[in-house]
């Protein structure tokens, strides 16, 4: 979810579709540095093919993800999208 939201915000900012990796790298450079460790954690988790799909979420990380989503939604609301 974090990688998708980072990518979404980059897409809004640049007006193009980007990859999850591009979005993650962009977000680490542009967004509040507070989010860098969460983005890195999520990228590492994505690379680990040994993690079972039904693994329980780490409560602290889940709460941080929800805060990140809120942060991105606030940032996204500042972009004007032509209808």
PAZAMAR-219538 format. One record per residue (C-alpha): residue number from 0; x, y, z. Coordinates in steps of 0.001 Angstrom, whole numbers, plus 500000, padded with zeros to 6 digits. Layout:
residues N
<node num="NUM" x="X" y="Y" z="Z"/>
...
end
This chain:
residues 83
<node num="0" x="500000" y="500000" z="500000"/>
<node num="1" x="502809" y="502423" z="500890"/>
<node num="2" x="504528" y="501867" z="497559"/>
<node num="3" x="501284" y="502382" z="495650"/>
<node num="4" x="500524" y="505614" z="497491"/>
<node num="5" x="504057" y="506920" z="496962"/>
<node num="6" x="503730" y="506116" z="493263"/>
<node num="7" x="500299" y="507749" z="493096"/>
<node num="8" x="501637" y="510974" z="494558"/>
<node num="9" x="504566" y="511004" z="492148"/>
<node num="10" x="502144" y="510417" z="489263"/>
<node num="11" x="500094" y="513431" z="490352"/>
<node num="12" x="503199" y="515541" z="490781"/>
<node num="13" x="504799" y="514648" z="487440"/>
<node num="14" x="501716" y="513960" z="485340"/>
<node num="15" x="502877" y="510517" z="484258"/>
<node num="16" x="502604" y="506909" z="485354"/>
<node num="17" x="505587" y="505604" z="487288"/>
<node num="18" x="506690" y="502279" z="488760"/>
<node num="19" x="506621" y="501353" z="492446"/>
<node num="20" x="510403" y="501599" z="492564"/>
<node num="21" x="510357" y="505042" z="490939"/>
<node num="22" x="507627" y="506157" z="493319"/>
<node num="23" x="509533" y="504885" z="496338"/>
<node num="24" x="512766" y="506592" z="495296"/>
<node num="25" x="510932" y="509807" z="494443"/>
<node num="26" x="509069" y="509817" z="497773"/>
<node num="27" x="512281" y="509308" z="499752"/>
<node num="28" x="513763" y="512370" z="498025"/>
<node num="29" x="510706" y="514653" z="498064"/>
<node num="30" x="508503" y="513787" z="501047"/>
<node num="31" x="509202" y="514392" z="504719"/>
<node num="32" x="512318" y="512357" z="505624"/>
<node num="33" x="510298" y="510769" z="508442"/>
<node num="34" x="508780" y="508376" z="505874"/>
<node num="35" x="512063" y="507053" z="504463"/>
<node num="36" x="512358" y="504121" z="506901"/>
<node num="37" x="508760" y="503012" z="506258"/>
<node num="38" x="509250" y="503167" z="502501"/>
<node num="39" x="512494" y="501177" z="502788"/>
<node num="40" x="510790" y="498619" z="505045"/>
<node num="41" x="507940" y="498152" z="502572"/>
<node num="42" x="510325" y="497806" z="499625"/>
<node num="43" x="512319" y="495151" z="501507"/>
<node num="44" x="509124" y="493278" z="502397"/>
<node num="45" x="508095" y="493343" z="498741"/>
<node num="46" x="511395" y="491749" z="497714"/>
<node num="47" x="511126" y="488894" z="500251"/>
<node num="48" x="509367" y="486067" z="498423"/>
<node num="49" x="509494" y="483870" z="501539"/>
<node num="50" x="506918" y="485952" z="503414"/>
<node num="51" x="503571" y="484117" z="503422"/>
<node num="52" x="500689" y="486070" z="501941"/>
<node num="53" x="498602" y="485578" z="505092"/>
<node num="54" x="501278" y="486870" z="507466"/>
<node num="55" x="499820" y="489019" z="510217"/>
<node num="56" x="500606" y="492709" z="510097"/>
<node num="57" x="502987" y="494209" z="512637"/>
<node num="58" x="500649" y="496502" z="514626"/>
<node num="59" x="503138" y="499380" z="514856"/>
<node num="60" x="503909" y="499228" z="511120"/>
<node num="61" x="500219" y="499010" z="510263"/>
<node num="62" x="499540" y="502162" z="512294"/>
<node num="63" x="502442" y="503905" z="510550"/>
<node num="64" x="501080" y="502850" z="507149"/>
<node num="65" x="497724" y="504400" z="508013"/>
<node num="66" x="499467" y="507647" z="509001"/>
<node num="67" x="501384" y="507587" z="505695"/>
<node num="68" x="498161" y="507105" z="503721"/>
<node num="69" x="496628" y="510079" z="505521"/>
<node num="70" x="499757" y="512169" z="504837"/>
<node num="71" x="499679" y="511290" z="501124"/>
<node num="72" x="495952" y="511970" z="500820"/>
<node num="73" x="496459" y="515428" z="502316"/>
<node num="74" x="499321" y="516083" z="499904"/>
<node num="75" x="497304" y="514747" z="496943"/>
<node num="76" x="494380" y="517033" z="497760"/>
<node num="77" x="496600" y="520016" z="496887"/>
<node num="78" x="496802" y="518943" z="493248"/>
<node num="79" x="494152" y="520239" z="490879"/>
<node num="80" x="492859" y="517528" z="488611"/>
<node num="81" x="490997" y="518633" z="485502"/>
<node num="82" x="487687" y="516863" z="485125"/>
end
